[in-house]
Amino acid sequence: MKLLPGCTEEYIRRHDHIWPELKDLLISSGVTDYTIFLDEETGTLFAVQKTGSATGSQDLGTQEVVRKWWAYMSDLMETHPDQSPVSTPLIKVFHMD
């Protein structure tokens, strides 16, 4: 995902106050760990999720609270016309156990 210039502090502030109903939905959908990293030089956001199921947060776009969160965050990051974040799937090339 890509953060717009000058939006780092607000992005962090909003995530520090993530809505309880959104957090509850993520947990009930199997997301057990969710971390977002920022490359400050490029504005690239990199999200890592551990899930207990075959789905993750990207599969919850039909849920009302997710769509509201997308709208809430749309002024801070690159989004599609439906306000979902523009994201690029990555290919795992290494994992060490």
Secondary structure as the mmCIF struct_conf table of DSSP 4:
data_model
#
loop_
_struct_conf.conf_type_id
_struct_conf.id
_struct_conf.beg_label_comp_id
_struct_conf.beg_label_asym_id
_struct_conf.beg_label_seq_id
_struct_conf.end_label_comp_id
_struct_conf.end_label_asym_id
_struct_conf.end_label_seq_id
STRN STRN1 LYS A 2 LEU A 3
HELX_LH_PP_P HELX_LH_PP_P1 LEU A 4 LEU A 4
TURN_TY1_P TURN_TY1_P1 PRO A 5 GLY A 6
HELX_RH_AL_P HELX_RH_AL_P1 THR A 8 ASP A 16
TURN_TY1_P TURN_TY1_P2 HIS A 17 HIS A 17
HELX_RH_AL_P HELX_RH_AL_P2 PRO A 20 SER A 28
TURN_TY1_P TURN_TY1_P3 SER A 29 GLY A 30
STRN STRN2 VAL A 31 ASP A 39
TURN_TY1_P TURN_TY1_P4 GLU A 40 GLY A 43
STRN STRN3 THR A 44 THR A 51
BEND BEND1 GLY A 52 ALA A 54
HELX_RH_3T_P HELX_RH_3T_P1 SER A 57 ASP A 59
TURN_TY1_P TURN_TY1_P5 GLY A 61 THR A 62
BEND BEND2 GLN A 63 GLN A 63
HELX_RH_AL_P HELX_RH_AL_P3 GLU A 64 MET A 73
TURN_TY1_P TURN_TY1_P6 SER A 74 LEU A 76
STRN STRN4 MET A 77 MET A 77
STRN STRN5 THR A 79 THR A 79
TURN_TY1_P TURN_TY1_P7 PRO A 81 ASP A 82
BEND BEND3 GLN A 83 GLN A 83
HELX_LH_PP_P HELX_LH_PP_P2 SER A 84 SER A 84
STRN STRN6 PRO A 85 PRO A 85
HELX_LH_PP_P HELX_LH_PP_P3 VAL A 86 VAL A 86
#
